[in-house]
């Protein structure tokens, strides 16, 4: 049985509501679809941190752009030429439901761009070790890695999920190039209305390897 779940995405200009299908059970496919949208927006932001960006908060974030999906920010990361990028948006779903979806790694390959395979290797409490295979169009080798994800409650109706690459080897038989860098976080907080979620999604990713310039420009 399925039913429609309205997902409200607010940001620059007019907020919009996307009606998508939700399966009964643990995962919320509508939130997955928006998560994929945020990932694409974040990666695009990494290439155009404008000179007129202004500081948005005490954590060093600078506003880089505004889209119908949300506001984009970036900040430099010590020891890296690649900035961390962030999008701030809102979901028309409770924070607990959004948290359940963004930690449901077993279903990432269903909807997240470039994720061809997502496999949970092991779980210890709120910590998950996850194998990912990323597949890109064109003459680009797959990227394979194991990441460690930690989810926790940070207050009433508030959650944080952090992930980063681990030195753990990929499962036997898996072939591909290891990314140089991949880390990020979700911050989810119940809005004042008690029904929607204020979300911040940040990511820093360096795919590694040699990727043709013409293909990078089209990503």
Number of C-alpha atoms within 10 A of each C-alpha: 6 10 11 12 19 18 20 21 21 21 19 14 11 11 15 14 14 14 13 16 14 18 14 10 8 11 21 23 19 23 26 21 18 19 20 17 15 23 19 15 20 23 18 16 22 21 12 11 19 13 7 9 14 13 15 13 9 7 8 14 19 22 22 24 18 16 15 14 23 23 20 28 27 29 20 15 12 8 6 11 9 17 20 23 29 31 27 20 23 22 24 20 21 18 24 16 14 25 25 14 20 18 19 17 20 14 19 24 18 14 18 19 17 18 19 17 17 20 17 16 13 11 12 8 8 12 17 20 21 22 24 21 22 20 17 15 10 9 9 14 16 21 22 23 24 23 21 19 22 17 21 14 16 13 10 8 15 19 20 19 21 17 20 18 20 15 9 12 12 20 13 6 6 14 14 16 18 20 17 12 15 18 17 18 19 21 21 27 26 22 18 9 7 12 12 20 27 21 23 20 21 23 23 24 18 15 17 12 15 9 13 11 8 8 13 8 9 7 10
